[in-house]
C-alpha cells in the first residue's frame, strides 16, 4: 500500500515540477534570459500581477504556514500531497483554458529543466528519512522560481563563453570569404522591412542570403553564419538588434559590414538603453564599423540619425522627405492604396518612380535606402524597378488576412510608436462602413516616455477605431486618458481563452481587426496561421 502512495505522490510531483519549470522558464526565455528585461517586466502592472499569482506569492505563503504550524501537526507528507493536488487542479484549469505557455525547446531550456529536475530528484530518492525528504521538498516547492532564476544566472557564464566561441568561429568563416560583401541594417524600427525589401531587390542581380526573421543578436547571427553555405552567395544581409550599448558593435566586429543602414531612432527599448542618446550611440556602432571604402545610409529626417554623421569615416548618403536636410535620395511624392504603393525619388538630377504591392505610405521610406544600396552595387535600374513589383512585407507586418466575412491585419511584429501610428493610418483607409477594431497590449520598454506616448496613441485611436481590445493591463489607464470622452468601446481580454472567444465572434461580421502586438500563440495559430 505504501508503494502505491509513493507512486501517486511521484506522479503528482512530476506534473507539478514540469508545469512550474516550464512556466518559469517561459518567462525567462521570453525576456531572453536577461536580468534587465526581466526587471523591466516585473515593474509593469502585468509583471506585478504575475508576482501576486498563486505559484509566486500565495503558494510560498501557504508553504511557510505549513512548515511553521500545519506540518508539525499533520505531517509533511500529507501537507506536500495536498499542495501537489492543488497544483494539479490549477494546471488542469490553465491547460483547459489555454492559459499555459511552454518555452521553445532549445538545448538550453532542456538542460535547465534537466538540472532543476535533478535537484528535486536527488532529494526525492536519495534520502531515507521520510520526514526530512518531504520537509526538504516543501522548501524546494517554496523556492522553485528562485532556484530556476539562480540556474539561469549560473548558466550565464558558460552561455557567454559558448556565445563568444560561436562568434569567433563565425568571424573566422566570414574572414575566409573576402568575396562576400556584408550589409548591416539596424534601427529602432523598419529594419526588418528594409532587410526584406533589400533582399528581394538585390536578388534580381546578385546572389543574396539574408538572416531570417527574429535573428538579429550576436549568437543568432553567428549560428546562422555557421549553419549556412555562404559559398553560393556574394552578398550577406544582416539585421542587427540591441538592448544596450556594445551589442551591435559585437555583431559588426564579427561580420565586418561594407554597407551600413540606419533606418530610424525612436523610444523603442528606451527603458533598457536609459536615454535616447544611448540608443543613438548603440545604433551608431554599426555606422562607425563601416570602412572608408564602404557606404553609410541613414534617415535625414531623423534628428538623432543625422546628429553625428560628421564623425564617421565612410561615405554617407541619406534619404528623407524634408528638402531642408538635403537628402541624397529625396522622397518627392508618395501615394498608396490598401495594397499598392507608388513613390517617386529624386537623386541629383535623376528621378526614379516605383510601383510596389505593399501597403502604407511609410514603406516609401523603407524602399529609399534599398535604392541607394542598389545604386552603390551597380544594380541595373530596370531590374530594380522590376524587383520592386515583387516586394511583400515580412510576416507579422501589415499582412491582410481574410477571416470569414471579417479581415485581420496582422501587424503583431510591430510594437513601437511609429509603426503603431502607421498601422492606424492604414486601418483608416478601409471603407467607413466597416467596423474597425484594434487588439493590443500596448508598447513595451518605452521608459519615462511610456505614459506620454500611450496617451498620444489613445488620441489617435479615438479618431479611427470603433472598438479597442486590450489584452494586458499595463497601459489601459494611459490609453483611456488619451482617448478622453470618446465613445469607443473598450474590451479587456487578459486570457487566451477570452481573446480567442472574442476574435472568433467577429468572424461573420463586417469588421477590420488590427492585431498590433504579440498575442497568445493559441489565438494566433487558430485565427491567423491556420485560418483557411
N, C-alpha and C positions, 0 to 999 in steps of 0.2 A: 504493500500500500504506500509505503514511504517513497518508493521509486516513482510511482505514478504522480505523487505530489511534486516530487523533484522535477520530473519531466514537464509537468504543467507549468511550473514556475520558470523552467528553462525556456519554454516556448514563449511565454509572456515576456520574459526578459529580452529575447531575441527581437520580437516585434517592437518593443519599446525602444531598445537601443538603435535599431535600424532607422526607425522614423525620426528619432531625435538627431542622430548623426547626420542623416540626410537633410533634414530641415535646417540645422545649424550651418552645415557646410554649404547649402544652397545660398544662404545669405552671404557667407564669406566669399564664395565664388562669384556671386553677382557683383560684389564690391572688389573683385579681382585680388582678394586676399590682402588688401591694402588697409592699414590702420586708419589712414587719413579719410578714406572714403567711408569706412565703417563708422568712424566717429561722426562724420557729417550726417550719415543716415540716421544714427541714433539721436541726433539733435533735432530731427524733424518730428512733426506730430505723428507721422506713421511709425517712425522709429520708437518714439516714446510709448505709443500704444503697444508696439511689439514687446517692449521691455516689461509691460504690465500683463502679458499673456500668462496663461496657466503654467506653461513649461519654464518660463523665465522667472516669474515672480511668485505665483501662488503655490506651485508645487514645492519650491525650496522652503517657503514658509511652513507649509504643511509637514515637510520632512523634519524641519527643525523642531516643530511641536512634537512629532513622533519621537525623535531622538531624546528630547528632554522629558517627555511625560508618557505618551501612549506606548512607546516601545518598552518601557520599564514594566508596564502592567500587562500588555497584550502580546509582547514578543515581537522581535524584529521580523521574523518570518511572516507572520500574519500581516504586519504593517506593510512590508515590502510587497506582498502579494496583492493587497488592496490597492496600492499605488499603481502597480502594473495593470490591474484590471481597469482602473480609471484611465490610464494611458491608452489601453486597448479601445475603450469606448470612444475616447476623443479621436484616436487615429481613424477608426471606422467612420466616425461622423465627418471628419475632414476629407477622407477619401471619397465618401459618398457625395459630398457637396463640392468636390473638385477644388478643395481649398488646401491642397497639399502640393508642394513643389519639390521635385527631385533635381539635384545638381547634374550637370553634364558629367558622364562617367569618364573622366580623364584619368591618366595614370596617377596624378597627384591626389585626386579625390579617392580613388581606390586604396591608395597607400594610407591616407589619413583615416579612412573608415576602418581599414585593417588594424592599424595601430590602436585606434580607440577601442575596437572590439577586443583586441589582445589584452589591453589593460584590465578590462572588466572580466574577461575570461579567466585570467590568472587568479583574480580574487574569487571568482565563482567556483573554480575547480581545484585550486591548489591548496587552500587552507582547510583543515579538517574541523576546526571549531565552528559549528554552525552559527552560534551567536555572533562570533566575530565576523564571519563571512557576510551575514545579512546586515549587520551594522555597517560594515565597510561598503557594501553595495548601496545602502541608503545614502552614505556620504558621496559615493560616485554619482548617484542619481541627482543629488543636490548640486553637484559641481559640474554636471555634464557640459554645459555651454562654456564654462570657464576652461575645462580640460580641452575641449575642441579648439578654443581660441588659443590656448597655450601651445597646442600641437601646431596650429597654423603659424604661430610665431617662431617655434623651434625649427620648423621646416623652411623658414625664410632664408637661413644661412645656406643650407645645401641647394635650395632653389636658386639663390643668387649665383652660386658657383656654377650650377648647371647652365643658367642663362648666359653667363659670361663665356662658358665653353662653347655653347651653340653660336653665340655672336662672333667669337674668334674664328670658328670654322667657316661661318658664312662669309666673313670678311675675306678670309683666305681664298674662298671659292670665287668671290667677285674679283679679287686681285688677279686671279689666274685667267680672267676673261677680259682682257683690255678692249676687245672689240664690242663689248656690251655697254651701252650707254644707259645710265640710270637717271630717271626723272623722279624727283621727290615732290610730293604735294602735301601741304599742311594748311591749317586754318581752323578757326572756331566753328565754321560751318561751310558747306559747299564742297568740301574736299572729296567726298565720295562721288558726288555728281560729276565734278571735274575729272576725277580719275576714270569714271565710267565713260564719259564723253570722249576724253582724250584717247583712251584705248580704242574705241570704235573708229575714231577719225584716223589715227595713225595706222591702224591695221589695213587700211586701204593701200598703203605704200611701203610699210615696214613690217617686220616680224616682231610682234609685241607680246609680252607677257606682263600680267598685272597682278598685284596682290589681291586676294579675294576680299569680299565684304567682311568688315569687322577685324581684319588682320592689319593692325597699324601700330603694334607695340614692338619693342626690340626682339622679344622671344618669338612672337608671332611671325615677324618678317624673317628672322633667322631660320626658323623651321621651314618656312615656305621656300626660301632660297635653297636650303639643303635638300629638300624633297623634290625639287623641280629640275628638269633637264633644260638648263638655260642655254645649251649649245645651239638650240634651234632658233634662237632669237637674237636680235641686235638692240632691242630696247626693253628695259625693265622699268615699269611704273610702280612706285612705292608710295602708299599713303602713310603718313606719319602723324600719330596722335600723341598726346601727353597730358599729364595731370600736374606736372611740376617742372620747374626749370631743370635742364640736364637730360631729360629723357629723349627729346628729339635729337640732341647732339649725339647721343649714343647710337641712334639709328643711322644718322647721317655719316658718322665715322665708320660704320660698318659697311654701308653701301656706296659711299663716295659719289653722290649725285653730280651730274654735269649741269642739269637744269633744276631749278627750284621754283615752285609755285606757291605763293601765299595768297589764299583766296580772300580772307577777311578775318577780322578780330572782333569778338564781342564778349559778353559777360559769361559765356559758357564755361563752366567749371571754375568760376572766379573764387568760389569758397575754398577751393583746393590750391589755386595759384596764390591767392592772397590779395592781388590787385591786378588792374588792367595792364599796368606797366610790366608786371612779371609775366602775365600772359603773353604780351608782345615779345618780351625777351626770350621766352620759350620758343615761340614760333620763328623768331629771327635766327635761332640756332641753325635751321635749315639754310637760310639765305647766307649766313656767314660761312657755311661749309662749301659754297659753290666756288670753284676755282676761277681765275681771271679769264680763262678761255671759255667759260660757261655762260649761262644766261639766268638771270633772276627776273621773275614776273610776279607782279603784285597789283593790288587794287588801289588805284589812286584816289578813289572816293573815300577811302577809309583812312582817317587821320593817323591811327596807330600803325597801319601798314606802311604809310609813307614817311613816318616820323624820323627814321634813322637810315634812310636809303643812302645818304651821303657817306655813311661809314663802311659801305660794302665795297668789295674789290671787283666783282664781276660786272658785266654789262647789265643794266637794269632797264626793263621795259614794263610799262604799266597799262592798265585798262580801266575804263570807267565811263560814266555818263557826263560828268562835270568838266566842261572845257577849261575851267579856271585852273585846273591842275595839269593841263596839257598832257593827257594820257597818250601813250604810244598808239593804243587802239581805242579810239573813241566809239562808244556805242551811241550811234546817232539817231536811231529810231528802232522802236520795238512794237510789235503787235502780236497779240496772242488770242487764241480761242481755247476751247476746252481740250483740244488735242493737237494743236498746231501752233508753232512759234515762227514768226518772221522777224528777222533783225537785220539791220544794216550797220556795218562797221567801217570806220574811216581810219586808214593807216597812211599817214603822209598825204600824198595826192591820190591814193588808191581807195576805192570803195568796194566793199565785199557785202553782198546780200545773201543771206542764207534762209533756207526753209528746213525746219526740223519738227518731227512729230512728237514733241514733248510739250507738256502744259506749263503755264506760268511764265510771266514776263521776267521773273528773276533769273530764269535759265539763260537769258541773253548774257548775263554776267558770268555764267559758268562755261559758256562756249567761247567767250572772248579770249581767255588765256590759252585755250586749245588752238585758236587761230594763230596766236603768237608763237606757240611751240611748233606748230606745223610749218610756219614760215621759216623759223630758225633751222628746221630739219629739211628744208627744201622740198616739202611735200607739194606736188603739183596742185594748183588751185582747183581744177576740175574734180580731182579726187577728193579734196577737202569738202567741196560742196556736195558731191555725191554721198560721201560718208555721213554728212550732217543729216541727210534724209533717212539714215538708218539708226539715228540715235534713239535711245529709250532711257527713261530714268531708272536708277537702281531699285532693287526690291525694297519696299518699305518707304519709297519716296514718291508721293503723289501718284500712286498706282490706282487707277479706276477699275473697280471690280463689280460686275453685276451680282446682285443679291436678291433673287426673286424680282419683285417689282421695284425694289429699292436699289440704291447704288452705294457701295462702300468706297471711300477714298482712303487707301492705306498709306498714311504718312507717319507710320509708327516709328520709323528710324530717326525722324527729326524731332528734337526736343529742345530747341533753342529759340530765343525770341524772334530772330529774323525769319527763320524757317516757318515758325508758327504763323506769323503775320502773312507770309507768302501763301501758306495753305488756306488761310481765311480769305485772302484775296481771290484765290482760285475757286473756293466754295461759293463766293459771291457771284461768280459768273454763271452759275446754274439758274434756270428759269425761276422767277419769284414764286410761282405756284407750288414748287417743290418744298417740302418741309426740310429744313436744314438743321442737322444735329451734329454736335461736336462731342466726342468722347476723349477725355484727357485726364491725366493725373496732375498736370501742371509741369513746370520746368524745374529741373533739379540743379543744385550746386551753383546757384547764382549769387551766393554770399549776401552782402548787405544791400544788394540791388534787387533781391528777390521780391520784396513787397511792392516796390515801385513798378517793376516790370509786369508783375501779375495784375496789378491794378490797371496798367495800360492795356494789357491783354483783355481784361474784363470789359473795358470800354469798347474795344474793337469787336469783341464777341457780341455785345449788346446791339451793335448796328447790323449784324449779319445773320445771327443764329436764332432759331426758334426754340431749341432745347439744348441745354448743356448738361452732359453726364460726367460727373466727377467720380473717379474710381479710387482715389486716395484722399485722405483728409488734410493733407499738408497745406494746401493753398486755397481752400474753399473760402475763407474769410476775405482774403485779398482779392480774389476773383469777384466775389459778391460786392465788395466795396467799389470796385471798378465799374461793375455793371449798374450801380446806383439803383434807381427805382424802376429799372426795366422789368417788363412783364414776362421775360423769358423764363420758361420752366426749368428749374434746376433739379436734377435727379442724382442721387448718390447710389452707387453700386460698388460697395467696397469688397465684395467677394466675387470669385469667378462665377459661381452659380447665379448670383444676382445679375451680373453683367451679361452672361450668356442668355438668360431668360429674357432680358430686356432687348438685346440685339435681335434675337430670333422673333420677337414680337413685331419687329419692324419689317420683316421680310416681304409682307404683302401690302406695304404702304408705299406711297409715292414720296420717298424720302432720300435725301443725300446724307450719308453718315461719314463724317470726317473722323478718322482714328488718328489722334495726334499725340500719341505716346505709346510706349510698350504696354500691351495688355496681357492678361494671363494666357499662357500657351494653349490651354484647353479652348478658350474663346477664339483665339487667333486661328488655330487649326480648324475649328469647326466652321467658322464664318468666313474665313479668308483663304487659307491654304487649301482646304479640302472642298471649298464651295464650288458646286458644279456650275 
